[in-house]
């Protein structure tokens, strides 16, 4: 049925019809603008990645050593191949096979580093953090897909669960870079020890860090008398008493400056955890083969600086951690 010209005119005169048509037109214009904006942002991102590749490329860091079976370029450094692979993936999309190849290359790059190199990288990351120049490395969609296939952290960190000590941020590390175990007072027990053993024997991490921090509530609570501690819930009391057993309370009572006392108590707890780990013959075999370094650390919340100490590593290796006064564990 074809409406008469008069019927069409009456229909167009209805306000709700006119408003509906206007809304459709405006929605179409908005959709076009959003699509253009997204395309522009994508082009800007790709241009930025390409420019960074060109700027950072050097014979020392990004030597190409051929192509993988999937056609992706291989480069000698982990940073180099991450940049190349991510850019190519964004430009042309990526497959699961390429993601798998990327994961294998990442694992190979991580495995090629010595414990001393890994520890130095960790120290550099913390320096970037406290100097306010953190890179905040974030993975692209392609790199996150690669992490589904395999994780290859180089460092395992036993730290405190304190909300002020976000380990990845403190060391300026990204997804998949650190294997982190966090528990109040960074104490060693069945669960945390098992987690470290998994990281060492199966993930093949090169460095184990036991890190305490300034103003640790668990360490302060562990210095209370046993009667007071036993009034806490059973599991909490057990954890605090475990920490207390590793503190040299007689020596700590001689330190009267509150800040110095706080630091020394935390360091004493960390040193005890490092000492316990160093009693494991399997771990010491790895240390003596230069496949593993165990080290203590103290994070100063007020400055952002992490001090390393009590380094247990193969004789003759570079000592980043050289705190004095640590006995055989500080040598």
C-alpha distance (Angstrom), angle and dihedral (degrees) to the residues before:
residue distance angle dihedral
X1 . . .
X2 3.78 . .
X3 3.80 110.1 .
X4 3.76 117.1 -133.0
X5 3.84 120.7 -105.1
X6 3.79 87.7 -106.0
X7 3.86 90.9 55.1
X8 3.81 91.5 49.5
X9 3.80 91.0 49.4
X10 3.80 91.5 50.6
X11 3.80 90.9 49.6
X12 3.80 93.1 52.3
X13 3.78 90.5 48.4
X14 3.83 91.7 63.6
X15 3.85 108.9 103.3
X16 3.81 95.5 -143.8
X17 3.80 90.8 56.9
X18 3.78 92.1 51.5
X19 3.80 91.7 47.8
X20 3.79 91.0 49.7
X21 3.79 92.1 52.4
X22 3.80 91.1 48.2
X23 3.81 91.3 50.9
X24 3.79 91.5 52.0
X25 3.79 91.5 51.0
X26 3.81 92.9 47.9
X27 3.82 91.7 48.6
X28 3.77 91.0 51.9
X29 3.81 91.8 50.4
X30 3.84 91.3 48.3
X31 3.82 91.5 50.0
X32 3.80 91.4 51.9
X33 3.81 91.0 49.6
X34 3.82 93.1 48.9
X35 3.80 91.2 49.3
X36 3.81 91.4 50.6
X37 3.81 91.5 46.6
X38 3.82 92.4 51.8
X39 3.79 91.1 47.8
X40 3.82 90.5 50.2
X41 3.81 92.0 49.7
X42 3.80 90.8 49.0
X43 3.81 91.0 50.5
X44 3.81 91.0 48.3
X45 3.82 90.9 50.3
X46 3.80 92.5 49.5
X47 3.80 91.3 47.4
X48 3.81 90.6 49.6
X49 3.81 91.9 50.3
X50 3.79 92.4 48.5
X51 3.80 91.8 48.4
X52 3.81 91.2 49.3
X53 3.79 90.5 50.4
X54 3.79 90.7 52.7
X55 3.82 93.1 44.6
X56 3.80 95.6 47.7
X57 3.78 97.3 38.5
X58 3.81 114.1 112.7
X59 3.83 135.6 153.3
X60 3.80 89.7 -112.9
X61 3.80 99.3 52.3
X62 3.79 108.5 24.6
X63 3.80 108.7 33.1
X64 3.78 110.3 161.0
X65 3.77 111.0 -133.3
X66 3.79 100.0 -176.6
X67 3.77 137.1 -72.6
X68 3.77 132.4 -61.3
X69 3.81 122.2 -121.6
X70 3.82 87.9 -98.1
X71 3.80 92.0 57.0
X72 3.79 95.6 -106.9
X73 3.80 116.6 135.8
X74 3.78 118.1 -108.2
X75 3.79 117.8 -142.1
X76 3.76 130.4 -175.3
X77 3.81 100.5 -120.9
X78 3.78 128.4 59.8
X79 3.81 92.4 -131.0
X80 3.79 90.5 49.7
X81 3.77 97.7 51.5
X82 3.82 91.6 43.6
X83 3.81 90.0 57.1
X84 3.79 95.4 45.0
X85 3.79 95.5 44.2
X86 3.79 94.3 45.2
X87 3.79 93.5 49.7
X88 3.79 93.6 47.5
X89 3.79 90.6 47.1
X90 3.81 92.1 52.0
X91 3.79 91.9 47.4
X92 3.77 97.8 48.5
X93 3.80 107.7 13.1
X94 3.78 122.8 -112.2
X95 3.77 141.2 -111.9
X96 3.79 131.6 -141.3
X97 3.79 88.0 -108.2
X98 3.80 90.2 58.3
X99 3.81 90.3 46.8
X100 3.80 89.5 51.9
X101 3.81 91.2 50.2
X102 3.80 90.1 48.5
X103 3.81 90.6 53.2
X104 3.80 91.4 50.4
X105 3.79 91.3 50.7
X106 3.81 90.7 48.8
X107 3.78 91.6 51.6
X108 3.81 90.9 48.4
X109 3.81 91.9 50.4
X110 3.82 91.8 48.6
X111 3.80 91.9 47.7
X112 3.80 92.8 51.7
X113 3.82 93.3 65.1
X114 3.79 123.3 92.2
X115 3.82 120.9 -129.0
X116 3.82 89.2 -108.6
X117 3.82 91.2 55.1
X118 3.79 92.1 47.7
X119 3.81 92.3 49.9
X120 3.79 90.7 48.5
X121 3.82 90.6 51.7
X122 3.79 89.2 51.5
X123 3.80 91.4 51.3
X124 3.81 90.5 49.2
X125 3.80 90.3 51.8
X126 3.80 91.2 53.9
X127 3.79 90.1 47.7
X128 3.81 89.9 55.0
X129 3.81 88.8 50.1
X130 3.79 99.0 51.8
X131 3.81 92.7 40.0
X132 3.80 90.1 56.1
X133 3.81 95.1 -116.4
X134 3.81 99.4 106.8
X135 3.79 114.6 157.2
X136 3.82 94.0 -151.5
X137 3.82 91.6 -149.7
X138 3.78 109.8 -143.3
X139 3.77 125.2 -174.2
X140 3.77 123.6 -122.2
X141 3.81 120.6 -127.3
X142 3.80 87.8 -98.0
X143 3.81 93.5 52.9
X144 3.80 91.9 46.4
X145 3.79 88.7 52.4
X146 3.81 88.7 51.8
X147 3.81 90.3 53.8
X148 3.80 89.3 61.4
X149 3.79 87.4 67.5
X150 3.80 98.9 49.0
X151 3.79 143.2 -11.7
X152 3.78 119.3 -141.6
X153 3.83 111.2 177.4
X154 3.80 116.0 171.5
X155 3.80 95.7 -157.2
X156 3.81 135.0 50.4
X157 3.80 115.3 -161.5
X158 3.78 126.4 -164.9
X159 3.78 102.6 -160.9
X160 3.78 141.5 156.8
X161 3.80 122.3 -83.9
X162 3.83 90.2 -130.7
X163 3.82 109.9 136.4
X164 3.81 90.5 -132.2
X165 3.80 92.6 63.3
X166 3.83 108.2 67.0
X167 3.79 98.4 171.9
X168 3.82 99.8 -158.0
X169 3.81 91.1 51.3
X170 3.81 94.4 45.3
X171 3.82 90.2 55.0
X172 3.83 95.2 35.9
X173 3.80 92.8 -122.8
X174 3.79 131.7 148.3
X175 3.78 140.6 -144.4
X176 3.79 112.9 -41.5
X177 3.82 95.5 8.8
X178 3.81 99.3 102.9
X179 3.80 134.9 36.4
X180 3.80 101.4 -146.4
X181 3.80 129.5 -165.2
X182 3.80 113.5 -176.6
X183 3.79 124.4 -173.0
X184 3.81 133.5 150.3
X185 3.79 109.2 -78.4
X186 3.84 91.2 4.0
X187 3.79 87.6 -99.4
X188 3.79 127.4 175.8
X189 3.79 115.0 -121.9
X190 3.81 135.6 140.9
X191 3.80 94.2 -73.5
X192 3.80 98.8 44.2
X193 3.81 92.9 41.4
X194 3.81 91.0 50.4
X195 3.81 90.5 49.7
X196 3.80 91.3 52.2
X197 3.80 91.2 47.6
X198 3.79 89.8 52.9
X199 3.81 91.3 50.6
X200 3.81 92.7 47.3
X201 3.80 101.5 42.0
X202 3.80 101.3 32.2
X203 3.79 107.4 24.3
X204 3.83 91.1 36.4
X205 3.81 96.5 -138.4
X206 3.80 113.6 -173.2
X207 3.81 99.2 -149.0
X208 3.82 133.1 39.3
X209 3.80 115.5 -163.1
X210 3.80 124.7 -168.7
X211 3.80 104.5 -162.7
X212 3.79 128.5 -170.9
X213 3.78 124.9 177.7
X214 3.77 145.9 -145.7
X215 3.81 115.3 -81.7
X216 3.81 96.6 14.3
X217 3.82 108.5 -178.6
X218 3.80 93.4 -158.7
X219 3.81 92.1 56.8
X220 3.79 91.4 47.8
X221 3.80 91.4 49.6
X222 3.81 91.7 47.9
X223 3.80 89.2 61.5
X224 3.81 92.6 61.8
X225 3.79 118.2 102.1
X226 3.80 116.6 -83.7
X227 3.82 94.5 -112.1
X228 3.80 90.7 58.3
X229 3.81 92.8 45.5
X230 3.82 92.2 50.5
X231 3.82 89.7 59.3
X232 3.79 88.5 69.0
X233 3.84 121.5 89.5
X234 3.80 110.7 -70.3
X235 3.80 99.4 -105.8
X236 3.81 93.5 44.2
X237 3.81 91.3 48.3
X238 3.81 90.6 50.1
X239 3.80 91.7 51.4
X240 3.82 93.0 48.1
X241 3.79 92.9 47.9
X242 3.81 88.9 50.9
X243 3.80 90.1 55.1
X244 3.81 91.5 43.8
X245 3.80 91.8 56.4
X246 3.81 90.4 61.7
X247 3.82 96.8 50.3
X248 3.78 123.3 96.8
X249 3.79 93.2 -136.3
X250 3.80 94.6 170.9
X251 3.80 90.8 60.4
X252 3.82 93.3 40.0
X253 3.82 90.3 57.4
X254 3.80 88.4 63.7
X255 3.83 91.7 61.4
X256 3.81 108.4 84.6
X257 3.80 102.3 171.9
X258 3.85 104.4 95.2
X259 3.79 96.5 -142.1
X260 3.80 93.9 44.9
X261 3.80 90.1 47.0
X262 3.81 91.1 50.6
X263 3.78 93.2 50.6
X264 3.80 94.9 44.9
X265 3.80 92.4 49.8
X266 3.82 91.4 52.2
X267 3.81 91.7 45.6
X268 3.80 90.4 49.1
X269 3.81 90.7 53.3
X270 3.83 92.5 48.0
X271 3.81 92.0 47.2
X272 3.79 89.3 53.2
X273 3.82 91.3 52.9
X274 3.81 91.2 49.0
X275 3.80 89.8 48.9
X276 3.81 91.0 52.0
X277 3.81 91.9 50.4
X278 3.80 90.8 48.7
X279 3.81 89.6 58.5
X280 3.80 90.4 67.6
X281 3.86 107.3 100.2
X282 3.82 92.4 -154.9
X283 3.80 91.7 55.3
X284 3.79 92.8 45.9
X285 3.82 90.1 52.4
X286 3.80 87.8 57.9
X287 3.81 90.8 46.0
X288 3.82 92.2 51.3
X289 3.82 89.9 49.5
X290 3.82 90.1 52.9
X291 3.78 90.8 -115.6
X292 3.80 96.2 115.5
X293 3.79 141.6 29.4
X294 3.80 123.7 -165.5
X295 3.78 117.2 -159.4
X296 3.79 140.9 169.2
X297 3.80 123.7 -132.6
X298 3.80 140.1 -170.3
X299 3.80 120.1 -153.2
X300 3.79 114.5 -153.7
X301 3.80 105.4 -152.7
X302 3.80 93.5 -164.1
X303 3.82 94.5 58.7
X304 3.80 103.2 21.3
X305 3.81 91.0 -127.0
X306 3.80 122.8 137.9
X307 3.81 116.0 -151.9
X308 3.79 116.7 -157.7
X309 3.81 122.1 -149.3
X310 3.81 144.0 152.6
X311 3.78 92.8 45.3
X312 3.81 114.7 -169.9
X313 3.80 108.1 -163.4
X314 3.78 142.5 134.5
X315 3.82 112.4 -63.4
X316 3.77 111.4 -94.7
X317 3.80 96.5 24.6
X318 3.85 119.5 127.4
X319 3.80 111.8 -83.9
X320 3.78 112.0 -139.4
X321 3.79 89.7 164.8
X322 3.78 109.4 60.0
X323 3.80 106.7 147.9
X324 3.78 110.6 165.6
X325 3.75 123.7 -126.1
X326 3.79 96.7 36.8
X327 3.80 98.1 119.1
X328 3.77 114.5 -142.3
X329 3.81 89.7 -19.5
X330 3.77 93.3 58.1
X331 3.77 96.7 50.2
